[in-house]
Amino acid sequence: MTNGTKSKTASQEPVQISPDIFLENFHYTWSLHYQGFDPREEGLREALCTLGNGYFCTRGANIESSADEVHYPGTYLAGGYNRLTSEIAGEVIENEDLVNLPNWLPLSFRIDGGPWFNVQEREILSYHQVLDIKTGVLYRQIHFRDDRGRETKIAERRLVHKANQHLAALEVTFTAVNWSGSLEIRAALDGRVINAGVDRYQALNSRHLEPLEAHRVSEDTIFLKVRTNQSELRLALAARTQVFHNQELTPVERQTVAETGYVAQHLFFDLKSGDKITVEKVVALFTSRDKAISECGLEAKKLVARAEDFSQLLESHARTWEHLWRRFNLELLHQDPDEGKIAEKILRLHIFHLLQTSSIHTMDLDVGVPPRGWHGEAYRGHILWDELFIFPLLNLRLPEITRSLLMYRYRRLNEARVAARRAGHQGAMYPWQSGSNGREESQEIHLNPESGRWIPDNTQVQRHVNAAIAYNIYQYYQATQDLEFLAFYGAEIILEIARFWASLATYNKDLDRYEILGVMGPDEYHDASPEAASPGLNNNAYTNVMAVWVLTHALETIEALAEDRACELCENLQISDEEKDLWRDISRKMRVVFHDDGIISQFEGYDRLQELDWEHYRQKYSNIQRLDRILEAEGDNVNRYKASKQADVLMLFYLFSSDELREIFEQLGYPFEYETIPKNIDYYLNRTSHGSTLSWVVHSWVLSRSDRAGSWKFFREALKSDVYDIQGGTTAEGIHLGAMAGTVDLMSRAYTGIELRGNVLRFNPCLPSELSCFEMQIRYLGHTLDLEITQARLKVSCIRASEKPIKIAHLDQVYDLEPKEILEIPL
């Protein structure tokens, strides 16, 4: 296994797949295969087979289906939000949702005027569905028999165009196996959809779209225009449907049906036994927010008329994916070849979904990156803290995307300032959940499906999201040295977040320490002390340490800027020397609570909580990942117990090396012994239910040095999170993008020991014993590097570079890597 092998695999010409040839033409580690139709698995398949391009995504629902208890077609625009009010439990609440857009997929058929095709009502002789990860194409092949013994084959391919963000297309070939008769095709655009993809939200108002236009444009084109009823976003779709017989465009009889919010064309054919007919549907989607347009409806009609046929669109689409895979592909050699192939396939699937959510098209949009992708309606498409797990993967490959996503935060800085002032603080206080304009979008109450009760949702006091934003800016800068971004955007955010932490901190005169009161950590189970009447915890260790980190790096950021820009920024923000002195004081005197023998208390009072009988609940419920819901349904409260949903204290060991943490704790005047990390890992690992998919990633990461076997076990669980839907139904509502990106980043940085610090790219590889070799390509300070890591050596090849050499370090040894140079380091 060599770098040459990797580059060839990543950049070879994509295989051109005909709709009639299936499994044997797909490389195992580049495709996701399903055989047979299983209604119970359809929601999961739809989420995992979502296709997107960073501008919009469409779930992998069957083209003949509509929303019901089995199927849920959904198309979502990046940042396509709308607000509605609902009355719940006697209260009127307002929620902002990611809107389910008009369904462009519908293409159904019937034979001789009979019932429209429904896969659940036919005898299925064979059923295959394949997601080609390499080219971003979804294939489906069905062979069925109806109640009159007529056999028909359907072969479908579908794409959401990766090169042109406004286009999508599907192609369906029908074969009359043993019958002759009439075939009627119905190709539609359906704007009568609602938001109904999450059971917990069913009681909420869900009708976001108002119909505007629905009509025929030309012989082969139909048009639909709708508007969101609060945000007044206009959306236009134009669909061109053409028919090919023996690869020749064929005129057919057509009939257009237009209703309120719906338009369709019916196409009529006569087939003889053995005949094949191919139908292509090309769709253009524009919105009133798009750039360089006159009006969204005019643009949709114009583009769909100019669009190429499916085969030509597939060629340019696949070529764009090929270019991306050159940057993002990775390969690993496992002691067990079968397990290695499975891991490689899932890692590529995770990269695929990241690049469908955030791509080069995202760079021109004002959007963040949602934890569930644009793949479903979970979390209503809001932006949380999962960027912390996603950006590192982009930073080392396409940091330009990270920059655009960070600009989403910068544009909402003023809203964060207002939020801070309203809460009685200074600086900027970003919301836990953000949507269109940066206000707090977290729910006030949420439904516990275990008890059926609506209970308060206090997650908005997770102020650590502010630290995550500052950390993300710093990591981006470390990977790029983009001083322009730092000087004009990033530094201002960091300084305002530092100011927020300083104003949130309370000085305890008796302890001569600063404290942060009334917050939540990443755990999310604990939102208050058992006896407290109001939400929030005191001195959450993760929050306090992250606040110290932000304050320290805010001061360093000022020093990193050019003197005139630093002066301008401090003058504009009115940051005085006295305020900077306060930041220094807080960064040296923040309180961290300990209990037992060097165990960092998750929060003050954690040591007084009861131990949970974990074995009892595992035996009673089997899956206890959502222990908070289980206990609430029993009339109990998880706040009473030493039980965490996910890593909290251990997040510190995820984000920082032991050297960095030692510096922080020594700065605070606390001991940080060699045993601190393994003792805390062991303590909290035994008290965590892993109710978040992120938890598997974090625990795998923190064990990567001390327990390689344990780390690999957690890594395998993280890989299974969505593909096997280990949370029992949540993936159907939208993939878990933070965990997906986190698994790839775990391979990329934890097992390679990559650390970006002090303008040095540091390596300290520690491959699990199961892996013989790992290869990938990264970008660092404008240099493109091929990496090959085995149990015995580290090989870094600089294949493209700017003029200046970069510094590479292994342990304490620092090397200068020149352009085109190859560095080999024995391990």
MOUR-V788591 format. One line per field, one symbol per residue. ss: DSSP state (H for helix, E for strand, L for the rest). phi: phi as a letter, one per 20 degrees, with the letter a starting at -180 (. if undefined). A space follows every 10 residues. Layout:
# MOUR-V788591
ss->???
phi->???
This chain:
# MOUR-V788591
ss->LLHHHHHHHH HLLLLLLLLL LLHHHLLHHH EEEEELLLHH HHHHHHHHLL EELLLEEELL LLLLLLLLLL LLLLEEELLL EEEEEEEELL EEEEEEEELL LLELLLEEEE ELLLLLLLHH HLEEEEEEEE EELLLLEEEE EEEEELLLLL EEEEEEEEEE LLLLLLEEEE EEEEEELLLL EEEEEEEEEE LLLLLLLLHH HLLLLLLLEE EEEEEEEELL EEEEEEEELL LLLEEEEEEE EEEEELLEEL LLEEEEEEEL LEEEEEEEEE ELLLLEEEEE EEEEEEELLL LLLLLHHHHH HHHHHHLLLH HHHHHHHHHH HHHHHHHHLE EEEELLHHHH HHHHHHHHHH HHHHHHHLLH HHHHLLLLLL LLLLLLLHHH HLELLLHHHH HHHHHLLLHH HHHHHHHHHH LLHHHHHHHH HHLLLLLLLL LLLELLLLLL LLLLEEEELL LLEEEELLHH HLLHHHHHHH HHHHHHHHHH LLHHHHHHHH HHHHHHHHHH HHHHEEEELL LLEEEELLEL LLLLLLLELL LLLLLEELLL HHHHHHHHHH HHHHHHHHHH LLHHHHHHHH HHHLLLHHHH HHHHHHHHHE LLLEELLLEE LLLLLHHHLE LLLHHHHHHH HLLLLLHHHH HHHLLLLHHH ELLELLLLLL HHHHHLLHHH HHHHHHHHLL LLLLHHHHHH HHHHHLLELL LLHHHHHHHH HHLLLLLHHH HHHHHHHHHH HHHLLLLLLL HHHLLLHHHH HHHHHHHHHH LLLLEEELLE EEELLLLLLL EEEEEEEEEE LLEEEEEEEE LLEEEEEEEE LLLLLEEEEE LLEEEEELLL LEEEEEL
phi->.cfgffffff dffffedffe ddgfedfgec bddccndcgf dfffffffef dacnebccfe fffeecfbfd dbfbccegme dbdcdbdcln cecdcddfef egeefgbdbb dlmffffcfe dceeebbccc eeffdmcddb cccccefdnf dcdccccbbd feedfedbbb ccddcefbbc recddddccd defcebecgf effegceddd fcbbaeebgd ccbcccbfec eleecccccd dcccclmdfc fcfcbecccf mbbbdddccd ddgnfccddd cdcdcccfef elcebgffff fffffefffg ffffffffff fgffffedfb ccddfdgfff ffffffffff fgfffeeccf fffddecddf fdmedrdfll mfdddfggee fgffgeccff fggffffgff fdffffffff ffenddmcdf ffcccfdnff dffecbeeff dmdecgddff eeffgfffff ffffffffec lffffffdcf fffgffffff fffffdedff elcecddmcc efgmfedafg efecfocdlf ffffffffgf fffffffgff fggffffgff ffeleeffff ffgffffdcf ecedbldmef fgbfngfeff feegfgffff dmedfdffff fffendbffe cebdfbgcgf gfffecffff fffffffend fcegegffff fffegfccel fcffffffff ffefeebfff ffffffffff gegdlfemof fgeqfeffff ffffffffdf femfbdbmlc eecbfbfgff debccaccdb lndecedccd fdbdcddeeb bffffdedcc leedcedegm edddcfd
